[in-house]
Each structure stands twice: as C-alpha cells, then as structure tokens.
C-alpha cells in the first residue's frame, strides 16, 4: 500500500537514493523524489540533465545502480513478475517521438497493449480503439491510417490514446509538446489538463515547455547535477534565488519577461 508523504498526500511513486547512468557516467546521483496521487508533476532540467533517464528508470527501461523505486507501495526490485505486471498495467507512457509501431495501423497500435494484458473479442477491441481516439479528440476515420500518414500533432494524440488504452492511474509524458507549433502545443496542454481532471490521473511530465509548466502542472521538480535541487509550485520557482532557476524561469523566453515587456508597452 502506498504511503503518505509529510504533506499528508498519498505517494504513488517513491524514488529513493537512485543512481543510474551509462558506461562510467552517473546521470542520476542519489536522487530522491515523491510523486503524489492526482497531481501533474512537471519534471524539468537542462538538456542532457537526465530528465528522461529518470522516467525510463522508473518504468524499468534503464537499470538503476543503487536505490529503490516504489510504485503504488510496491518495491519494484522485490516484486514478482506477476506483481510487476500488475503495477505496469496501471501506468501508461507517451514517449517523446510517439514510438508508434510503423508497420501497424493506428487501431492496431492502440490495441497492442490491450492484447498483451486482456483477452477481449475483436469487436470490443475495435470499440475500445474508437473510444480512445475520441477521448483524445480524434475521429474514428483515423484508425486505419499508418503512423507515416499522420501529422506531428496527430501522432502525439494517437500515442496518448495508446498510453490510455488500459485506463491507467499514472501517465508518463516525455516532452509531450516537443515538435508542435504553439497552437498545437497549447491544445495538447488543454487536452492533458482535461484528461487529468476527468479521469483523476497522476501525470509525470518531463518537459522544458514553460507554457506547459504554467498552465498544466500543479508542482514542478527541478533536476541538476543528478539530483532534485528544488520542487514546489510555479510561485516557488519564480521566487527562488537559485542561479539556474532564475535563468530558467526569468530568462528571455519566460512569461515573467514577456509580461514585463507587455506592461512597458501598454
């Protein structure tokens, strides 16, 4: 059973003292992080800091060298294969480039994770595919297309629909708005916020998109030097005197600068 943090909220992901990396290099260096039920956590850091590495370590794609990871109170190291599969069924993942299977149609992509865990009739599988497409704002006529026939925005939505195929409680999003134009990115942010609210999802979002951090995220965790150096609300980030946080949240592309410029020209 998942424990509660110091704030009384239920901890659904508990990362403790994690070390992970590649070759002789440690990317994550004794990192600690809690993710609470029902929140949208924005996980930010500089390019190459290890944001995606942590996400991939949590879901088991990157082996850790030290530390523990608990999801829903289950120690992922000590879990049996059956326990681990039960946990994995409760999360969905949207990878940065969508990671759709190029040889499968949209419908077949959506049905892939369902076939792995459930035994459903083809009719139910087809109905599920259409329902998930509609959930992310796509019509049923997309289902027979191949990934190569989709725009960048449609690819992201199909990948999100696949992440939602098993009705997960946690959704991992790796740079969900990268490659999208500002309008498309804004629409995707709104979609994530709506889905989180209506489905009660816990969202772990790796991002560098300042608009996403402002509009979607309840809390932000900042990665630097292999550790979480700050976490809190956007107000906390904006008030911080830490040099990296000041450069990131008050830099040339920040809303604080844009709003200040707008005030000058008003």
C-alpha positions in Angstrom: 0.0 0.0 0.0 1.3 3.5 -0.9 2.4 5.6 2.0 1.6 9.2 2.7 4.2 12.0 2.4 4.8 14.7 5.0 2.1 16.8 3.4 -0.5 14.0 4.0 -0.9 13.2 0.3 -0.6 9.7 -1.0 2.7 8.9 -2.5 2.2 6.8 -5.7 5.8 6.9 -6.9 8.6 7.0 -4.3 12.2 7.3 -5.7 14.9 6.9 -3.1 18.6 7.4 -3.4 18.6 6.5 -7.1 21.9 6.2 -9.0 21.6 5.5 -12.8 23.7 6.2 -15.8 25.6 4.8 -18.8 29.1 3.4 -19.0 31.2 5.1 -16.4 29.0 8.1 -16.1 26.3 8.5 -13.5 23.4 10.7 -14.8 21.3 10.4 -11.6 23.3 10.8 -8.4 21.4 9.7 -5.3 18.2 11.3 -6.4 15.0 11.4 -4.2 11.5 12.3 -5.4 7.9 11.7 -4.5 5.0 11.9 -6.9 1.6 12.3 -5.3 -1.7 10.9 -6.4 -3.8 13.1 -8.7 -1.1 15.7 -9.3 0.5 16.9 -12.6 4.2 17.0 -11.8 6.4 18.9 -14.3 10.0 17.5 -14.2 12.5 20.0 -15.7 16.2 20.4 -16.1 18.8 21.4 -18.6 19.4 19.5 -21.8 21.2 16.2 -21.0 20.5 16.6 -17.3 18.7 13.2 -17.1 15.0 14.0 -17.1 14.1 11.2 -19.5 16.6 8.9 -17.8 14.7 9.1 -14.5 11.4 8.4 -16.3 12.9 5.4 -18.0 14.5 4.2 -14.8 11.1 4.3 -13.0 9.4 2.3 -15.7 12.3 -0.2 -15.9 13.9 0.7 -19.3 17.1 2.0 -17.7 18.7 -0.3 -15.0 19.5 1.6 -11.8 22.7 1.1 -10.0 21.6 2.0 -6.5 18.4 2.9 -4.6 14.8 1.9 -4.5 11.7 2.7 -6.6 8.2 2.0 -5.2 5.1 2.4 -7.3 1.7 2.1 -5.5 3.7 0.9 -2.5 5.3 -2.0 -4.4 9.1 -2.2 -4.3 9.8 -2.8 -8.0 13.0 -4.7 -7.2 11.4 -7.1 -4.8 8.2 -7.6 -6.9 7.4 -10.9 -8.5 6.8 -11.0 -12.2 3.1 -11.1 -11.5 3.2 -8.2 -9.1 5.3 -6.1 -11.5 2.9 -6.7 -14.4 0.0 -5.7 -12.2 1.8 -2.4 -11.5 2.8 -1.9 -15.1 -0.8 -2.3 -16.2 -1.7 0.7 -14.0 0.6 3.1 -15.9 0.7 4.4 -19.5 3.6 6.0 -21.3 3.9 8.6 -24.0 7.4 8.7 -25.4 8.9 11.8 -27.0 8.5 10.9 -30.6 5.3 8.9 -30.1 7.1 5.5 -30.6 4.2 4.1 -32.6 4.8 0.9 -34.5 5.3 2.0 -38.1 4.1 -1.3 -39.6 0.8 -1.2 -37.6 -2.3 0.9 -38.2 -3.5 3.4 -35.6 -6.1 0.9 -34.5 -3.6 -1.9 -34.2 -1.2 0.4 -32.2 -4.0 1.2 -29.7 -4.9 -2.4 -29.4 -1.4 -3.7 -28.9 -1.1 -3.1 -25.1 -4.6 -4.3 -24.6 -3.9 -7.6 -26.3 -0.9 -8.0 -24.0 -2.9 -7.8 -20.8 -6.5 -8.7 -21.6 -8.4 -11.2 -23.6 -11.1 -9.3 -25.5 -13.1 -10.1 -28.6 -12.1 -8.3 -31.8 -15.4 -6.3 -31.6 -14.6 -5.0 -28.2 -11.0 -4.2 -29.2 -12.3 -2.2 -32.2 -14.8 -0.3 -30.0 -12.1 0.4 -27.5 -9.8 1.9 -30.2 -12.6 4.3 -31.4 -13.4 5.3 -27.8 -9.8 6.1 -27.0 -9.3 8.1 -30.2 -12.4 10.1 -29.4 -11.0 10.7 -25.9 -8.0 12.5 -27.4 -10.0 14.5 -29.9 -9.5 12.3 -33.0 -12.3 10.8 -35.2 -12.7 7.1 -36.0 -11.6 7.6 -39.6 -8.0 7.9 -38.3 -7.9 4.3 -37.1 -6.9 2.7 -40.4 -4.1 5.1 -41.2 -0.4 4.3 -40.7 1.8 6.5 -38.5 3.6 7.8 -41.6 0.3 9.3 -42.7 -0.2 11.3 -39.5 0.9 14.9 -38.7 3.0 15.5 -35.7 0.1 16.6 -33.6 -2.0 13.6 -34.6 0.9 11.3 -33.8 1.1 12.7 -30.3 -2.6 12.2 -29.8 -2.6 8.7 -31.1 0.4 7.9 -28.8 -1.5 9.4 -25.9 -4.6 7.3 -26.8 -2.4 4.2 -26.7 -1.0 5.3 -23.3 -4.6 5.5 -22.0 -5.7 2.2 -23.6 -5.6 0.2 -20.3 -7.3 3.0 -18.2 -4.1 3.7 -16.3 -3.8 5.6 -13.0 -0.4 7.1 -13.8 0.6 8.6 -17.2 4.3 9.3 -18.0 4.7 12.0 -20.7 8.1 12.6 -22.2 8.3 16.0 -23.8 4.7 15.8 -24.9 4.7 19.2 -26.7 8.1 19.0 -28.4 7.9 19.4 -32.2 4.4 21.0 -32.0 3.7 24.6 -33.1 2.4 27.0 -30.3 -1.2 26.4 -31.1 -0.9 22.6 -31.3 1.1 22.7 -28.0 -1.5 24.8 -26.3 -4.2 22.4 -27.5 -2.3 19.4 -26.2 -1.8 21.1 -22.8 -5.5 21.7 -22.6 -6.2 18.0 -23.5 -3.8 16.8 -20.8 -5.4 19.0 -18.2 -8.9 17.9 -19.2 -8.0 14.2 -19.1 -6.2 14.6 -15.8 -9.3 16.3 -14.3 -11.9 13.9 -15.7 -10.0 10.7 -15.2 -8.3 11.5 -12.0 -4.9 10.8 -13.5 -1.5 11.2 -11.8 0.8 12.8 -14.5 4.6 12.7 -14.5 5.5 15.1 -17.3 9.1 15.5 -18.5 9.2 18.9 -20.2 11.1 22.0 -21.0 8.0 23.9 -22.2 7.4 26.9 -19.9 3.8 27.3 -21.1 3.1 23.7 -20.0 4.6 24.3 -16.6 2.5 27.4 -16.2 -0.8 26.1 -17.4 -0.9 22.3 -16.6 1.5 21.5 -13.8 0.5 21.5 -10.1 4.0 21.1 -8.9 7.5 21.3 -10.5 10.7 19.4 -9.7 14.0 20.6 -11.0 16.9 18.3 -11.9 20.5 19.5 -11.8 23.8 17.7 -11.1 21.9 14.4 -10.9 19.6 15.5 -8.1 16.3 17.3 -7.5 17.5 20.7 -6.4 14.1 22.3 -6.0 10.4 21.4 -6.0 7.2 23.2 -5.5 4.6 25.4 -7.2 5.4 27.8 -10.1 5.2 30.6 -7.5 8.0 28.8 -5.5 10.1 28.5 -8.7 9.7 32.2 -9.6 10.6 33.3 -6.1 13.8 31.2 -5.9 17.2 32.9 -5.9 19.0 29.7 -7.2 21.0 30.8 -10.3 19.7 28.0 -12.6 16.1 28.6 -11.6 16.4 32.3 -12.1 18.0 31.8 -15.5 15.3 29.3 -16.5 12.2 30.9 -15.1 13.2 34.5 -15.6 15.1 34.1 -18.9 14.5 35.7 -22.2 11.7 33.2 -23.1 10.0 33.3 -19.7 6.5 34.6 -19.1 7.8 36.9 -16.4 9.9 38.7 -19.1 7.1 38.7 -21.6 4.6 40.1 -19.1 7.1 42.8 -18.1 7.6 43.8 -21.7 3.9 43.9 -22.2 3.5 46.2 -19.2 6.1 48.6 -20.6 4.4 48.8 -24.0 0.9 49.1 -22.6 
